[in-house]
Amino acid sequence: MNDHDEPYAVVDGAAAMTVFEIYIKTTPDRLWSAITDPETRARYSFGVRIDSDWTPGSRYESGVPGVIAIAAGENVEVDPPRRLVQTMTALWSDAVKAAGESRVTWEIEPVGSSCRLRVTHDRLPADADSEVFGGWPMILSGLKTLLESGEDLDTPGSLRYAAGG
Protein backbone atom coordinates (compact mmCIF):
# COMPACT_ATOMS: atom_id res chain seq x y z
CA MET A 1 0.00 0.00 0.00
CA ASN A 2 0.96 3.63 -0.17
CA ASP A 3 1.65 6.05 2.68
CA HIS A 4 -2.05 6.89 2.99
CA ASP A 5 -3.43 3.32 3.07
CA GLU A 6 -5.73 4.18 0.18
CA PRO A 7 -6.08 2.58 -3.25
CA TYR A 8 -3.73 4.09 -5.76
CA ALA A 9 -3.08 4.03 -9.46
CA VAL A 10 0.36 3.72 -10.99
CA VAL A 11 0.81 4.69 -14.61
CA ASP A 12 4.10 3.73 -16.21
CA GLY A 13 3.29 4.89 -19.71
CA ALA A 14 1.53 1.73 -20.82
CA ALA A 15 -0.22 0.18 -17.85
CA ALA A 16 -2.15 1.21 -14.78
CA MET A 17 -2.59 -0.65 -11.50
CA THR A 18 -4.93 -0.40 -8.53
CA VAL A 19 -4.26 -2.03 -5.17
CA PHE A 20 -6.82 -2.49 -2.41
CA GLU A 21 -5.99 -3.87 1.01
CA ILE A 22 -8.51 -4.63 3.75
CA TYR A 23 -8.65 -6.62 6.97
CA ILE A 24 -11.54 -9.01 7.55
CA LYS A 25 -12.37 -10.90 10.74
CA THR A 26 -12.55 -14.37 9.21
CA THR A 27 -10.40 -17.39 8.43
CA PRO A 28 -8.43 -17.88 5.21
CA ASP A 29 -10.67 -20.83 4.26
CA ARG A 30 -13.89 -18.85 4.73
CA LEU A 31 -12.46 -15.93 2.76
CA TRP A 32 -11.31 -18.22 -0.07
CA SER A 33 -14.74 -19.82 -0.20
CA ALA A 34 -16.43 -16.41 -0.36
CA ILE A 35 -14.23 -15.45 -3.32
CA THR A 36 -14.78 -18.68 -5.26
CA ASP A 37 -18.33 -19.79 -4.37
CA PRO A 38 -20.85 -18.53 -6.99
CA GLU A 39 -23.76 -17.97 -4.59
CA THR A 40 -21.67 -16.22 -1.95
CA ARG A 41 -19.93 -14.09 -4.58
CA ALA A 42 -23.29 -12.91 -5.93
CA ARG A 43 -24.26 -11.60 -2.48
CA TYR A 44 -21.47 -9.00 -2.35
CA SER A 45 -20.75 -8.47 -6.04
CA PHE A 46 -23.90 -6.83 -7.45
CA GLY A 47 -25.61 -10.19 -8.01
CA VAL A 48 -22.75 -11.39 -10.22
CA ARG A 49 -21.90 -15.11 -9.98
CA ILE A 50 -18.52 -16.54 -10.87
CA ASP A 51 -18.23 -20.07 -12.23
CA SER A 52 -15.06 -22.14 -12.62
CA ASP A 53 -13.49 -25.41 -11.55
CA TRP A 54 -10.70 -23.36 -9.88
CA THR A 55 -7.72 -25.25 -11.28
CA PRO A 56 -4.64 -23.58 -12.77
CA GLY A 57 -5.22 -22.85 -16.45
CA SER A 58 -8.99 -23.24 -16.19
CA ARG A 59 -11.44 -20.63 -17.46
CA TYR A 60 -13.90 -18.67 -15.39
CA GLU A 61 -16.95 -16.67 -16.36
CA SER A 62 -18.83 -14.15 -14.29
CA GLY A 63 -22.18 -12.55 -14.86
CA VAL A 64 -25.82 -12.48 -13.96
CA PRO A 65 -27.21 -15.62 -15.63
CA GLY A 66 -29.60 -14.80 -18.45
CA VAL A 67 -29.05 -11.06 -17.98
CA ILE A 68 -25.47 -9.91 -18.60
CA ALA A 69 -21.92 -11.25 -18.99
CA ILE A 70 -19.54 -9.31 -16.74
CA ALA A 71 -16.08 -10.81 -17.20
CA ALA A 72 -14.18 -13.88 -18.32
CA GLY A 73 -10.62 -15.05 -18.11
CA GLU A 74 -8.15 -17.69 -16.99
CA ASN A 75 -7.18 -18.83 -13.51
CA VAL A 76 -3.42 -18.46 -13.91
CA GLU A 77 -2.44 -19.38 -10.35
CA VAL A 78 -4.70 -21.16 -7.84
CA ASP A 79 -3.23 -21.70 -4.35
CA PRO A 80 -6.09 -22.12 -1.85
CA PRO A 81 -6.53 -20.44 0.55
CA ARG A 82 -3.65 -18.04 -0.10
CA ARG A 83 -3.47 -16.73 -3.64
CA LEU A 84 -5.54 -16.53 -6.80
CA VAL A 85 -4.24 -14.89 -9.98
CA GLN A 86 -6.66 -14.40 -12.86
CA THR A 87 -6.67 -12.71 -16.22
CA MET A 88 -9.78 -10.61 -16.71
CA THR A 89 -11.56 -9.27 -19.76
CA ALA A 90 -14.47 -7.02 -18.82
CA LEU A 91 -17.51 -7.67 -21.02
CA TRP A 92 -20.41 -5.53 -19.82
CA SER A 93 -20.00 -2.64 -22.30
CA ASP A 94 -18.02 -1.67 -25.39
CA ALA A 95 -16.10 0.91 -23.34
CA VAL A 96 -14.80 -1.67 -20.86
CA LYS A 97 -14.18 -4.30 -23.55
CA ALA A 98 -11.77 -1.80 -25.14
CA ALA A 99 -9.47 -2.15 -22.11
CA GLY A 100 -8.64 -5.69 -23.23
CA GLU A 101 -7.19 -8.25 -20.85
CA SER A 102 -5.99 -7.25 -17.39
CA ARG A 103 -4.94 -9.25 -14.33
CA VAL A 104 -6.46 -9.57 -10.85
CA THR A 105 -4.45 -11.01 -7.97
CA TRP A 106 -6.13 -11.97 -4.69
CA GLU A 107 -3.71 -12.48 -1.76
CA ILE A 108 -4.92 -13.76 1.62
CA GLU A 109 -2.70 -13.59 4.70
CA PRO A 110 -3.80 -14.64 8.19
CA VAL A 111 -3.30 -11.96 10.84
CA GLY A 112 -4.26 -13.28 14.29
CA SER A 113 -8.00 -13.97 14.18
CA SER A 114 -8.38 -11.96 10.96
CA CYS A 115 -7.10 -11.94 7.40
CA ARG A 116 -5.47 -9.31 5.28
CA LEU A 117 -6.86 -9.35 1.76
CA ARG A 118 -4.91 -7.55 -0.92
CA VAL A 119 -6.46 -7.28 -4.37
CA THR A 120 -4.20 -5.99 -7.14
CA HIS A 121 -5.80 -5.17 -10.49
CA ASP A 122 -3.01 -4.49 -12.97
CA ARG A 123 -2.03 -4.68 -16.62
CA LEU A 124 -4.70 -2.10 -17.35
CA PRO A 125 -4.13 0.35 -20.20
CA ALA A 126 -3.29 3.81 -18.88
CA ASP A 127 -6.49 5.13 -20.47
CA ALA A 128 -8.74 2.30 -19.21
CA ASP A 129 -12.33 3.27 -18.48
CA SER A 130 -12.60 3.66 -14.68
CA GLU A 131 -15.60 1.30 -14.71
CA VAL A 132 -13.13 -1.56 -15.29
CA PHE A 133 -11.70 -1.12 -11.78
CA GLY A 134 -14.04 1.36 -10.08
CA GLY A 135 -16.30 -1.23 -8.45
CA TRP A 136 -13.63 -2.76 -6.22
CA PRO A 137 -14.30 -0.59 -3.11
CA MET A 138 -17.99 -1.56 -3.15
CA ILE A 139 -17.29 -5.24 -3.84
CA LEU A 140 -14.66 -5.54 -1.10
CA SER A 141 -16.77 -3.61 1.40
CA GLY A 142 -19.64 -5.98 0.66
CA LEU A 143 -17.34 -8.98 1.11
CA LYS A 144 -16.11 -7.71 4.49
CA THR A 145 -19.63 -6.94 5.70
CA LEU A 146 -20.96 -10.33 4.61
CA LEU A 147 -18.18 -12.31 6.28
CA GLU A 148 -18.23 -10.30 9.51
CA SER A 149 -21.98 -9.86 9.97
CA GLY A 150 -23.67 -12.33 7.64
CA GLU A 151 -25.59 -9.44 6.10
CA ASP A 152 -25.58 -7.97 2.61
CA LEU A 153 -24.34 -4.39 2.19
CA ASP A 154 -26.26 -1.82 0.18
CA THR A 155 -23.90 0.09 -2.13
CA PRO A 156 -24.63 2.26 -5.15
CA GLY A 157 -23.65 -0.72 -7.32
CA SER A 158 -25.85 -3.25 -5.53
CA LEU A 159 -28.82 -0.88 -5.54
CA ARG A 160 -28.30 -0.11 -9.23
CA TYR A 161 -28.30 -3.75 -10.25
CA ALA A 162 -31.13 -4.68 -7.86
CA ALA A 163 -33.22 -2.10 -9.71
CA GLY A 164 -32.33 -3.73 -13.03
CA GLY A 165 -29.89 -1.03 -14.11
N, C-alpha and C positions, 0 to 999 in steps of 0.2 A: 504494500500500500504506500501511499504518499504521506507527506508530513501531516496532512489534514484528515487522514482516515476517511476520505471520500473517494468515490469512483473518479477515475481520471481517464483522459484520452491521450495517447501518445501518437504523434504523426511523424513518421520518418521519411516523408516524401512519397511513399507508395502504400503504406498500410497504417491503419489506426487500430488501437487496442483499448478495451475497457476492462477494468478489474473491479470486482465487487467482493468484499470480505465481510462476513457476518458471523456472529456466534449464536448457536442454537442449543438450548438445553435439551439434548437428546443423545442417543448413542449413534456411533457410526453406522451400524446395521439398519437402524430405523431411518436414518437420513438417506442412506443408499436406496432403501426400499421406496421412500417417498419420491426420489428422483426418477426411479426406473419403473415404478408401478403405474400403469395407465390410468386407473381410477383415481388413485391418490394425486397423481400429477394434474389431472383435470380439475381438482378442487382448488388448487392455488395458481393455476396457469390459464385463467380465462376460459375454462371449459375444454382446453386443448389436451387431448390424450397423446401419449407417445407409445408406439408399438415397435418392439424389436425382440430378438432372442438374446441380446446383450452378450454377444461373443465378439472377440476382436475380428475386424473385417466385415462384420455383419452390417446390414442396412437398418436404418430406423426411419419411421415416418411419423410426423405429428400433425394433428389437425382435429377438427370437430367433425366426426363421421357424418357423411352425407351433407355437410354444410360448406366446409372450406379446408383446403390443405394449407398448413402453416409452414412446415419445413421438412426437409429430408436430408439425409446424409449417411455417413459411415461411422461406425464405432471403431475408431482407430486404436484406442487403448482401453481395455476394460479390466480394472483391478479392484474388485469389490472388497471391502467397502471404503476404499481409499481414493481412487482416481478413475475418472472417465474422461476420455478425450474423443471428441466427435467433430467431424466436418459438418457444416451446416449451410444449406442453401435455403434462404427464405423464399416462400412461394405465394404469400397472400396478396401481393399486388405487383404490377409491373415495375414500380419504383424500387421495391425491395429486391425483386429478382435481378435487377441491374447490378446489385452489389456482388453477385456471383457467390462463390464458395468462401466461407470463413471457417473459423475453428472455435469451438467452445471446450474449455477444460474445467472440469469440476474436481476440486481437491478437498478431501475431508480429512481433518486432523483432530483426534480426540484431545480435549483440554479439560482435565478433571472430569466432572459430570456433564460436560458440554462438548460441543464440536465447533471447530472453526471451519467454515465453508468458504472457500475462495473460488469464485467463478471468473475465469478470464475468457473474454471474447475477443479474439484477435484475427489477424489476416483479413481485416476489413479494408476496402479501399478508402483512401483519405477522404473521398467525397461521398461516402456511403450515407444513404438516407438514415436519419437518426431513428426511424422506426425499426430498423434492423436490430438495434441494441437498446433502444429506449425503454423497453418493457421490463428489463431486468430488475430495477428497484421494486416494482410492484410484485413481480413473480417471487422474488426472494423474501419480501416481507410477508407475502401470503404463505410461503413455505414455513417460515419461522413461526408465524401465528398458528398454523395448523398443527405443527409438531408440538408446540408448547401448550396449546390450549384445547386442541381438538376442534376448533372452530374455523370456519372460513372467514377470510378478510375481504371486506368490500374495498375495492380500489377503483379508480376511474376505468381501468381496463376491464375488470370483472363486471362492473355495472354496464359498461358499453356492450360487452358481448352477451350479457344476460338479457339485454333489451333487444338483441338481434342485430346490433350494429357493428 
